[in-house]
Amino acid sequence: MSAAFTLSRRQQGVALVETAICLPLLLFVMLAAAEITYAFLQHNTLTKAVRDGARHAAGLAINHSLRRFVLTPAIVSDTKSLVVFGDTSGTGTAVLPNFTLGDVTVTDVGGDIVEVRATYAYTGILGPVLPAFGLGSDLSLLYNLEASIRMRGL
């Protein structure tokens, strides 16, 4: 029994050393997983908003009485508001932080097809820059998320 006791006394500091070695790596993996998940959620929100805007524009731009596809400035404005704010009134908070009407384009690409495109400057959870803590140059976390949907007039 004394041999087991002396073995455990020799092993006492090993757990602390293992924790000190593994903890930074574990924290890095956890933060990377959180950052990737957040970017995926932001891109999913952007894509859904662009899809809703394209459906809105495609439904309104087709003129059934004239049998033509007409993309008016009012439809473009309403579509941009729908993509950014989630409604055509253009009020409220944006579906994504720092997302503006200037980030959205609505174009008639011909053949009764409308294209809605949005670009969102993603900064991430950690901010725009990840410091390298003196081990090199800092890493930029700025990334542009893009979504583009083409839809035929309904």
C-alpha positions as CSV (number, residue, x, y, z in Angstrom):
1,M,0.0,0.0,0.0
2,S,2.9,2.3,0.6
3,A,4.1,1.8,-3.0
4,A,0.8,3.0,-4.4
5,F,0.9,6.0,-2.1
6,T,4.3,7.1,-3.2
7,L,3.4,6.6,-6.8
8,S,0.4,8.9,-6.5
9,R,2.5,11.5,-4.7
10,R,5.0,11.5,-7.6
11,Q,2.1,11.9,-10.1
12,Q,0.5,14.9,-8.2
13,G,1.9,17.7,-10.4
14,V,1.4,15.8,-13.7
15,A,-2.3,16.7,-13.9
16,L,-1.5,20.4,-13.5
17,V,1.2,20.3,-16.2
18,E,-1.2,18.4,-18.6
19,T,-3.9,21.0,-18.0
20,A,-1.5,23.9,-18.6
21,I,-0.5,22.3,-21.9
22,C,-3.9,21.3,-23.2
23,L,-6.0,24.3,-22.0
24,P,-4.8,26.8,-24.6
25,L,-5.5,24.3,-27.4
26,L,-8.9,23.4,-26.0
27,L,-9.8,27.1,-25.7
28,F,-8.7,27.8,-29.3
29,V,-10.8,24.9,-30.6
30,M,-13.8,26.1,-28.7
31,L,-13.5,29.7,-29.9
32,A,-12.9,28.5,-33.5
33,A,-16.1,26.4,-33.3
34,A,-18.1,29.2,-31.9
35,E,-16.8,31.6,-34.6
36,I,-17.6,29.2,-37.5
37,T,-21.0,28.5,-36.1
38,Y,-21.7,32.3,-35.8
39,A,-20.5,32.9,-39.4
40,F,-22.8,30.0,-40.6
41,L,-25.8,31.5,-38.8
42,Q,-25.1,35.0,-40.2
43,H,-24.8,33.6,-43.8
44,N,-27.9,31.6,-43.4
45,T,-29.8,34.7,-42.2
46,L,-28.4,36.7,-45.2
47,T,-29.4,34.0,-47.7
48,K,-32.9,33.7,-46.3
49,A,-33.4,37.5,-46.5
50,V,-32.1,37.6,-50.1
51,R,-34.4,34.7,-51.1
52,D,-37.4,36.5,-49.6
53,G,-36.5,39.7,-51.4
54,A,-36.1,37.8,-54.7
55,R,-39.5,36.1,-54.2
56,H,-41.1,39.5,-53.4
57,A,-39.6,41.2,-56.5
58,A,-40.4,38.3,-58.8
59,G,-44.0,38.4,-57.7
60,L,-44.5,42.1,-58.1
61,A,-42.4,42.8,-61.3
62,I,-44.5,40.6,-63.6
63,N,-47.3,42.7,-65.2
64,H,-50.0,40.1,-66.1
65,S,-52.1,42.6,-68.1
66,L,-49.2,43.7,-70.3
67,R,-47.5,40.3,-70.2
68,R,-44.2,42.0,-69.4
69,F,-41.6,42.0,-66.7
70,V,-41.3,45.5,-65.3
71,L,-38.9,46.2,-62.4
72,T,-39.9,49.6,-61.2
73,P,-37.9,51.8,-58.8
74,A,-40.6,51.3,-56.2
75,I,-40.3,47.5,-56.4
76,V,-36.5,47.8,-56.1
77,S,-36.8,50.0,-53.1
78,D,-39.3,47.7,-51.4
79,T,-37.2,44.7,-52.1
80,K,-34.1,46.3,-50.6
81,S,-36.0,47.2,-47.5
82,L,-37.4,43.7,-47.2
83,V,-33.9,42.2,-47.5
84,V,-32.4,44.6,-44.9
85,F,-35.2,45.1,-42.4
86,G,-37.5,42.1,-43.0
87,D,-40.4,44.4,-44.1
88,T,-41.1,46.7,-47.0
89,S,-41.6,49.8,-44.8
90,G,-37.9,50.1,-44.2
91,T,-38.2,50.7,-40.5
92,G,-37.0,48.8,-37.5
93,T,-33.7,47.0,-36.9
94,A,-31.7,45.3,-39.6
95,V,-31.8,41.5,-39.8
96,L,-28.0,41.6,-39.4
97,P,-25.8,44.1,-37.5
98,N,-24.5,47.0,-39.6
99,F,-26.4,45.8,-42.7
100,T,-27.6,48.7,-44.9
101,L,-29.7,49.3,-48.0
102,G,-26.5,50.0,-49.9
103,D,-25.4,46.4,-49.4
104,V,-28.2,45.1,-51.6
105,T,-28.6,45.3,-55.4
106,V,-31.7,44.3,-57.4
107,T,-31.3,43.9,-61.1
108,D,-33.3,42.7,-64.1
109,V,-31.0,40.2,-65.8
110,G,-33.4,39.7,-68.8
111,G,-35.7,36.9,-69.7
112,D,-38.2,37.8,-66.9
113,I,-35.6,37.0,-64.3
114,V,-34.7,39.2,-61.3
115,E,-31.4,38.9,-59.4
116,V,-31.1,40.0,-55.8
117,R,-27.5,40.2,-54.5
118,A,-26.3,41.2,-51.0
119,T,-22.8,41.6,-49.5
120,Y,-22.4,41.7,-45.7
121,A,-19.2,42.6,-44.0
122,Y,-18.8,39.9,-41.3
123,T,-16.7,40.9,-38.4
124,G,-17.2,37.9,-36.1
125,I,-17.6,37.4,-32.4
126,L,-14.0,38.2,-31.5
127,G,-14.0,41.5,-33.4
128,P,-12.2,42.6,-36.6
129,V,-8.7,41.6,-35.6
130,L,-7.3,38.6,-33.7
131,P,-4.0,39.7,-32.0
132,A,-1.0,37.5,-32.5
133,F,0.3,38.4,-29.0
134,G,3.7,39.4,-30.3
135,L,4.2,36.1,-32.3
136,G,3.7,37.7,-35.7
137,S,1.3,39.9,-37.6
138,D,-2.3,40.2,-36.3
139,L,-5.0,38.2,-38.2
140,S,-7.8,40.1,-39.8
141,L,-11.2,38.5,-39.2
142,L,-13.1,40.7,-41.7
143,Y,-14.8,38.6,-44.3
144,N,-17.5,39.4,-46.8
145,L,-20.5,37.1,-46.8
146,E,-22.3,37.1,-50.1
147,A,-25.7,35.8,-51.2
148,S,-27.2,36.0,-54.7
149,I,-30.6,34.6,-55.8
150,R,-32.1,34.7,-59.3
151,M,-35.8,34.1,-59.7
152,R,-38.2,34.1,-62.7
153,G,-41.2,36.4,-62.6
154,L,-44.2,34.6,-61.0
